[in-house]
Amino acid sequence: MTVLTTTRLTIRNWTDSPVDLARIFDIYSRNEVVRWLGAVPGLPLTDPRQAADRLALWRARHADHGDRYGTWAVQTRDTGLVVGTILLKPLPGRDEGVPTDDIEVGWHLHPDSWGRGYATEAARALVDRELATGAPQVYAVVAPGNVASMAVARRLGMTHLGRRTDWYGGEELETFVRRASLPA
C-alpha cells in the first residue's frame, strides 16, 4: 500500500514478497549500512530468512499506528527499484521499551542508491506531513561520525542541537530538529 508519493519516489509498505525480502536482506546485511544503526539486536542480518523476521518486527512495532507512523520501503517511481527504508515513529526513551512523545524521522538506504537525494526527498515528504498534522517538531538522531546522514538532516532544514542521550537507552546521538512554523 502506498503511503506517500513524491516527484521521484513512492513510499510504501514493505511486503513479504520474495523481491522485498531479498532487498531487506541486501540492505541490512551490509556493514556500511548497519554500522550507523547503533546496537540494534539482530543486525547485521546474516541469513536471508532473517529478512522476514525484520519485517515482522517493523509490522508489530507499528501495528497501532495506522499509516501515520511506520517503517516503509522507498521505491523509485521510474524503475521500481527499492532504494531503502524510511521511518517515522515515536522515539524510544532511555527505557527502550517505552516510546516518548518525540517523533523521529530516519532513513537507511542501500549503498547503490546513496548520493541521489532519495533520503532527503523521502524524509522531507514525511516530515512535512507530520508537521501538517500539528506535531510541534520532528527529530533526526544520527550516530556520531555519520556525516552523510547529518548532511541529509541539514538539507531538511533541521537545526543541530548537539549530542543528546534522551533516547535509545541513553545512547549518545547527534540530534537534529525541525520545528513547526509558527502561524503568522
Backbone bond lengths (Angstrom), bond angles and torsions (degrees), N, CA, C in turn:
res aa  C-N    CA-C-N  psi(-1)  N-CA   C-N-CA  omega(-1)  CA-C   N-CA-C  phi
1 M - - - 1.434 - - 1.522 109.73 -
2 T 1.307 116.31 134.20 1.454 122.45 179.18 1.521 110.07 -77.48
3 V 1.322 115.97 132.80 1.455 122.60 178.55 1.524 109.67 -98.42
4 L 1.332 116.80 -44.83 1.462 123.61 -179.57 1.519 108.96 -152.66
5 T 1.319 115.71 156.19 1.457 120.10 169.27 1.524 107.97 -128.64
6 T 1.314 114.83 151.12 1.456 122.56 174.23 1.522 106.57 -124.47
7 T 1.294 116.67 -173.31 1.459 120.32 179.91 1.519 111.56 -55.55
8 R 1.336 116.86 -43.85 1.470 120.46 -174.90 1.510 114.79 -111.98
9 L 1.337 117.23 -11.90 1.465 119.58 -166.88 1.517 113.06 -128.19
10 T 1.323 114.23 153.39 1.463 123.00 167.69 1.517 106.90 -116.06
11 I 1.323 116.38 128.02 1.461 122.11 173.61 1.522 105.04 -101.82
12 R 1.330 115.62 119.76 1.467 120.06 -172.73 1.507 110.22 -142.30
13 N 1.325 114.31 166.35 1.458 119.74 174.95 1.524 109.80 -64.78
14 W 1.323 115.33 139.79 1.456 119.40 166.97 1.529 106.91 -66.84
15 T 1.318 116.89 146.50 1.461 121.18 176.88 1.524 109.07 -116.17
16 D 1.323 115.17 172.27 1.468 118.91 175.62 1.522 111.05 -94.81
17 S 1.326 116.77 24.49 1.464 120.29 175.41 1.535 108.81 -68.14
18 P 1.321 117.37 152.02 1.464 119.54 178.40 1.531 112.80 -56.93
19 V 1.320 118.23 -35.66 1.467 121.49 -179.87 1.529 110.52 -65.63
20 D 1.341 117.12 -47.09 1.464 120.23 179.24 1.523 111.41 -65.08
21 L 1.314 116.99 -44.00 1.469 119.21 -179.70 1.527 111.01 -63.12
22 A 1.318 117.27 -38.35 1.466 120.55 177.69 1.528 110.81 -63.95
23 R 1.328 116.76 -38.17 1.465 120.04 -179.60 1.528 110.52 -71.88
24 I 1.328 117.80 -39.34 1.466 119.89 175.15 1.524 109.33 -57.58
25 F 1.328 116.42 -47.25 1.462 119.18 178.98 1.521 110.72 -61.22
26 D 1.325 116.96 -44.46 1.464 120.91 -177.57 1.527 111.41 -61.40
27 I 1.314 117.99 -37.54 1.469 121.19 179.87 1.526 110.70 -74.37
28 Y 1.325 116.27 -51.89 1.461 120.29 -169.80 1.526 114.39 -88.01
29 S 1.320 117.74 5.74 1.463 120.75 171.42 1.533 110.59 -98.18
30 R 1.306 116.76 -3.54 1.472 121.75 -175.68 1.527 111.17 -92.42
31 N 1.321 114.99 124.16 1.457 119.74 179.08 1.515 112.08 -61.25
32 E 1.331 117.88 -34.46 1.470 119.80 -178.96 1.527 112.10 -66.80
33 V 1.322 117.99 -16.33 1.468 122.19 174.50 1.527 110.04 -94.64
34 V 1.323 117.45 -55.41 1.471 120.81 -170.76 1.526 113.53 -73.12
35 R 1.311 118.54 -17.77 1.472 119.00 179.66 1.520 112.13 -62.35
36 W 1.325 117.17 -21.22 1.461 121.66 -179.73 1.529 112.57 -92.48
37 L 1.315 118.58 -1.47 1.461 121.03 -173.35 1.522 113.58 -96.29
38 G 1.303 118.27 7.67 1.459 120.79 178.54 1.513 111.05 73.47
39 A 1.302 114.92 -157.71 1.464 121.61 -175.90 1.523 109.93 -88.40
40 V 1.319 116.79 68.64 1.459 121.09 179.42 1.525 108.50 -87.01
41 P 1.341 117.75 118.99 1.464 119.82 179.85 1.536 110.86 -58.02
42 G 1.312 115.52 137.65 1.458 120.79 176.15 1.512 115.14 86.45
43 L 1.336 117.94 1.53 1.465 120.08 178.46 1.518 109.39 -116.02
44 P 1.312 117.46 142.79 1.459 127.58 1.07 1.528 111.79 -73.81
45 L 1.323 114.76 154.37 1.461 119.44 174.03 1.518 108.35 -66.59
46 T 1.319 116.15 141.93 1.466 120.21 -178.19 1.526 112.57 -121.03
47 D 1.323 116.59 -8.44 1.461 121.59 -179.04 1.529 107.33 -140.04
48 P 1.326 118.21 131.68 1.469 120.22 -178.28 1.530 113.98 -53.47
49 R 1.328 117.46 -28.24 1.470 119.50 179.23 1.527 112.74 -65.39
50 Q 1.332 117.15 -20.20 1.463 121.11 179.75 1.529 112.62 -70.02
51 A 1.315 117.29 -17.85 1.470 120.15 179.18 1.528 110.58 -61.61
52 A 1.314 117.69 -38.37 1.467 120.99 178.49 1.529 110.26 -65.14
53 D 1.316 118.08 -35.69 1.462 121.37 177.09 1.527 110.66 -67.00
54 R 1.325 116.95 -40.87 1.466 121.48 178.90 1.532 109.52 -62.42
55 L 1.340 116.29 -44.27 1.461 120.87 178.29 1.529 110.78 -62.29
56 A 1.315 117.62 -42.31 1.467 121.33 178.78 1.530 110.59 -62.97
57 L 1.321 117.49 -39.30 1.461 121.44 177.62 1.529 110.17 -61.55
58 W 1.342 117.74 -46.06 1.465 121.07 178.99 1.528 110.99 -61.87
59 R 1.328 115.84 -43.58 1.471 118.93 -179.59 1.520 111.06 -63.08
60 A 1.323 117.57 -42.67 1.457 121.05 179.51 1.531 111.00 -65.17
61 R 1.328 116.45 -40.98 1.470 121.19 -179.00 1.525 111.27 -59.85
62 H 1.324 116.39 -35.07 1.464 120.37 -173.36 1.526 113.29 -109.35
63 A 1.318 117.92 13.34 1.470 121.04 -174.60 1.521 113.00 -57.81
64 D 1.311 117.95 -31.37 1.464 121.00 -177.23 1.524 113.39 -98.84
65 H 1.320 117.76 7.56 1.460 120.55 -173.57 1.524 114.84 -99.35
66 G 1.323 118.84 -5.18 1.460 118.96 -173.93 1.520 109.08 61.90
67 D 1.321 116.63 -140.82 1.465 119.66 177.21 1.524 112.88 -99.84
68 R 1.326 116.70 5.00 1.471 118.28 -179.59 1.522 110.40 -68.63
69 Y 1.340 116.86 -45.39 1.458 121.00 179.40 1.516 108.85 -121.25
70 G 1.322 115.13 150.78 1.450 118.74 179.23 1.515 112.14 177.30
71 T 1.317 113.99 178.68 1.459 124.39 172.79 1.526 104.69 -122.95
72 W 1.326 116.17 108.39 1.457 121.78 -168.26 1.519 112.92 -119.69
73 A 1.317 114.29 158.36 1.467 121.56 172.66 1.519 108.83 -79.33
74 V 1.318 116.11 143.98 1.464 123.03 173.04 1.524 106.13 -111.71
75 Q 1.310 115.49 119.35 1.466 121.82 -173.26 1.527 109.22 -124.23
76 T 1.332 116.63 138.26 1.461 118.89 176.49 1.520 108.97 -73.65
77 R 1.318 114.99 141.46 1.457 119.46 -177.99 1.532 111.22 -76.17
78 D 1.330 117.68 -28.95 1.466 118.79 -176.37 1.522 113.62 -80.78
79 T 1.344 117.67 -40.33 1.473 119.66 -176.55 1.525 113.37 -107.00
80 G 1.339 117.32 -19.11 1.463 120.46 -176.21 1.512 113.85 81.90
81 L 1.347 117.71 2.52 1.459 120.92 179.38 1.523 110.03 -69.24
82 V 1.328 116.81 130.99 1.457 120.93 172.20 1.521 106.90 -80.73
83 V 1.340 115.20 117.49 1.461 120.74 -174.91 1.516 112.35 -93.53
84 G 1.336 116.80 -15.08 1.451 118.86 179.64 1.509 112.94 164.81
85 T 1.324 113.87 -158.09 1.459 123.75 -176.05 1.521 109.05 -122.02
86 I 1.321 115.09 143.31 1.465 121.87 172.26 1.519 106.53 -128.21
87 L 1.316 116.96 143.13 1.456 119.12 179.65 1.515 110.56 -135.52
88 L 1.300 114.72 150.49 1.454 123.89 171.84 1.516 104.97 -140.67
89 K 1.356 115.77 120.22 1.459 118.18 -173.58 1.513 110.93 -162.57
90 P 1.336 116.08 160.47 1.461 118.48 171.82 1.533 109.67 -64.56
91 L 1.326 115.15 133.65 1.461 119.70 177.62 1.523 110.46 -69.36
92 P 1.338 117.36 136.71 1.463 119.62 173.91 1.530 108.76 -75.70
93 G 1.312 116.71 140.24 1.460 121.07 -177.55 1.517 113.19 -79.80
94 R 1.300 114.56 -162.85 1.472 119.56 177.72 1.523 110.45 -60.65
95 D 1.336 116.58 -35.26 1.454 121.46 169.59 1.523 104.20 -90.36
96 E 1.307 117.18 99.51 1.461 121.22 -169.65 1.516 114.48 -58.13
97 G 1.325 118.26 -16.63 1.448 120.45 178.90 1.522 113.52 -80.48
98 V 1.329 116.53 -9.15 1.463 120.92 -177.14 1.520 109.59 -114.10
99 P 1.343 116.74 114.12 1.468 118.64 178.36 1.533 110.67 -71.98
100 T 1.320 115.09 151.16 1.465 121.28 176.18 1.530 108.81 -97.05
101 D 1.312 116.13 -178.50 1.465 121.38 173.86 1.527 111.20 -86.84
102 D 1.327 117.17 -3.06 1.462 121.65 179.40 1.524 109.78 -81.54
103 I 1.319 116.03 134.81 1.467 121.56 -176.33 1.521 109.63 -104.18
104 E 1.331 114.97 135.60 1.463 122.54 -178.51 1.516 110.53 -113.37
105 V 1.328 115.53 139.52 1.448 121.79 165.39 1.533 106.41 -110.17
106 G 1.323 116.09 139.69 1.458 120.18 179.89 1.515 110.41 -148.95
107 W 1.314 116.20 163.78 1.460 121.84 -176.51 1.516 109.25 -148.35
108 H 1.328 115.00 143.04 1.467 122.46 176.34 1.524 105.90 -138.51
109 L 1.303 117.16 105.47 1.457 120.35 -177.65 1.517 111.24 -106.10
110 H 1.326 114.45 150.73 1.460 120.67 173.81 1.531 107.72 -68.11
111 P 1.322 118.09 140.98 1.467 119.94 -179.44 1.538 113.86 -55.66
112 D 1.332 118.17 -27.11 1.466 118.41 179.17 1.526 112.24 -71.05
113 S 1.329 116.59 -4.87 1.464 121.13 -179.04 1.529 112.83 -119.96
114 W 1.318 117.36 7.37 1.461 120.89 178.43 1.532 110.11 -69.82
115 G 1.317 115.44 151.79 1.458 121.12 171.84 1.519 115.53 79.02
116 R 1.308 118.13 14.74 1.472 121.21 -177.84 1.528 112.85 -114.21
117 G 1.319 116.62 2.18 1.457 120.34 178.32 1.515 114.43 83.40
118 Y 1.323 117.69 7.42 1.466 120.05 -178.28 1.528 112.38 -65.31
119 A 1.330 117.19 -42.94 1.472 120.15 -179.50 1.521 109.97 -61.46
120 T 1.319 117.27 -45.36 1.462 121.11 -179.84 1.520 111.06 -62.75
121 E 1.312 117.05 -45.16 1.469 120.88 -177.78 1.531 111.80 -64.36
122 A 1.311 116.51 -45.59 1.469 119.91 -179.50 1.529 110.93 -68.21
123 A 1.323 116.83 -45.07 1.465 120.25 -178.80 1.525 111.05 -65.11
124 R 1.320 117.47 -40.01 1.466 119.76 178.76 1.528 110.71 -58.76
125 A 1.320 116.79 -43.73 1.471 120.29 -179.76 1.523 110.85 -60.84
126 L 1.324 117.31 -43.40 1.468 120.30 -179.63 1.527 112.30 -70.32
127 V 1.319 117.26 -42.21 1.467 120.16 179.53 1.527 109.79 -63.67
128 D 1.333 117.36 -46.06 1.469 120.50 178.90 1.527 110.68 -58.89
129 R 1.325 116.10 -43.28 1.468 119.75 179.37 1.521 111.13 -63.45
130 E 1.323 117.71 -44.28 1.468 121.33 -178.78 1.530 110.85 -64.75
131 L 1.311 117.78 -43.83 1.463 120.17 179.21 1.521 111.07 -65.55
132 A 1.322 117.17 -32.11 1.468 121.25 178.27 1.527 111.83 -67.48
133 T 1.338 117.81 -21.03 1.475 120.63 177.74 1.520 111.91 -77.78
134 G 1.332 116.57 -8.35 1.457 120.65 -177.70 1.516 113.43 106.13
135 A 1.332 117.89 0.64 1.465 120.08 176.44 1.530 108.26 -60.80
136 P 1.336 118.04 136.73 1.464 119.81 -177.29 1.527 113.92 -73.96
137 Q 1.349 116.56 -24.65 1.463 119.65 -177.06 1.520 109.70 -167.64
138 V 1.324 114.29 161.98 1.462 122.58 174.72 1.520 106.93 -133.50
139 Y 1.338 115.46 136.53 1.457 121.68 -179.60 1.528 111.21 -105.04
140 A 1.315 114.97 154.19 1.461 122.87 163.54 1.521 105.43 -124.88
141 V 1.319 116.67 131.95 1.460 121.27 177.25 1.522 107.41 -117.83
142 V 1.316 114.85 131.59 1.458 121.25 -168.92 1.525 109.42 -131.12
143 A 1.309 115.75 136.63 1.464 120.24 176.65 1.529 109.19 -61.83
144 P 1.329 117.09 135.46 1.458 119.42 176.18 1.533 110.06 -54.34
145 G 1.314 115.04 134.86 1.464 120.61 -179.12 1.508 114.26 96.83
146 N 1.324 118.09 -14.54 1.468 120.74 -179.64 1.534 108.63 -83.40
147 V 1.321 114.57 77.69 1.459 122.63 -174.54 1.531 111.14 -60.93
148 A 1.316 117.68 -39.01 1.468 120.72 -178.04 1.527 111.03 -63.42
149 S 1.329 117.87 -44.44 1.465 119.98 179.63 1.522 111.54 -69.94
150 M 1.317 117.34 -34.00 1.465 118.97 175.63 1.525 110.35 -64.25
151 A 1.325 117.17 -36.24 1.468 120.67 177.22 1.525 110.78 -66.09
152 V 1.329 117.59 -38.61 1.471 120.31 176.57 1.528 109.32 -61.06
153 A 1.322 117.54 -46.91 1.468 120.96 -179.90 1.531 110.33 -57.78
154 R 1.310 117.08 -42.12 1.474 119.68 179.09 1.526 111.13 -66.38
155 R 1.335 117.27 -39.62 1.475 120.11 177.63 1.528 111.53 -63.87
156 L 1.324 116.86 -24.85 1.465 121.27 177.32 1.526 111.75 -78.47
157 G 1.331 116.68 -1.69 1.458 120.29 -178.16 1.513 112.78 81.13
158 M 1.321 116.24 20.22 1.464 120.80 -179.65 1.526 110.20 -83.46
159 T 1.312 114.80 147.25 1.458 122.20 178.14 1.526 109.01 -96.35
160 H 1.323 115.73 133.27 1.465 120.82 178.71 1.520 109.08 -78.27
161 L 1.321 116.91 124.49 1.461 122.60 -179.96 1.523 112.37 -99.83
162 G 1.325 117.40 -0.99 1.461 121.02 -175.88 1.524 110.25 92.24
163 R 1.311 115.04 -167.73 1.468 120.14 179.35 1.520 109.67 -87.00
164 R 1.343 113.95 134.66 1.467 120.25 179.35 1.516 108.83 -133.86
165 T 1.333 114.29 160.40 1.471 120.95 -178.33 1.527 111.30 -125.97
166 D 1.315 117.50 28.06 1.466 122.97 -175.12 1.530 113.56 -72.35
167 W 1.323 117.59 -24.43 1.463 121.13 -168.23 1.529 110.66 -129.45
168 Y 1.327 114.78 177.23 1.470 122.18 176.35 1.518 112.36 48.16
169 G 1.332 115.27 50.83 1.455 119.73 174.33 1.511 114.76 68.32
170 G 1.334 117.32 18.72 1.460 120.45 179.31 1.513 114.04 89.67
171 E 1.335 117.32 8.70 1.462 120.49 177.21 1.526 109.59 -60.67
172 E 1.324 117.55 136.16 1.455 121.50 179.12 1.525 109.57 -77.92
173 L 1.339 115.75 119.14 1.464 121.53 -175.00 1.520 110.65 -133.60
174 E 1.323 114.92 142.72 1.464 120.08 171.17 1.522 106.18 -66.27
175 T 1.319 116.48 129.06 1.464 121.21 -173.04 1.517 110.51 -117.84
176 F 1.314 114.76 132.40 1.457 123.12 178.38 1.521 107.88 -125.78
177 V 1.333 117.02 149.84 1.462 121.01 178.34 1.520 109.74 -140.08
178 R 1.297 114.67 143.17 1.465 121.27 167.25 1.512 106.52 -120.93
179 R 1.308 115.08 119.82 1.454 121.40 -178.07 1.523 109.85 -95.50
180 A 1.323 114.66 151.90 1.455 120.34 176.51 1.527 108.72 -64.76
181 S 1.309 115.69 145.51 1.464 120.37 176.41 1.515 109.27 -70.36
182 L 1.285 115.17 141.22 1.460 119.38 176.61 1.535 108.91 -76.68
183 P 1.333 116.79 142.77 1.465 118.83 179.30 1.522 110.34 -61.53
184 A 1.314 115.45 146.86 1.482 120.51 -178.15 1.517 110.97 -74.02
